[in-house]
Amino acid sequence: MRRRWVMMLNQAVLVCGFWTEFLYLNRAKFAAVVANGI
């Protein structure tokens, strides 16, 4: 039971890290798209 919880936690951390990295790398492009959309 606890092992499954640890696996879920690790997966959540990985996903969170992936999105943080993704947003950081694409921040300039994303900001340009948002600015053009307004």
HELIX and SHEET records of a PDB file:
HELIX    1   1 ARG A    2  LEU A   25  1                                  24    
HELIX    2   2 ARG A   27  GLY A   37  1                                  11    
END                                                                             
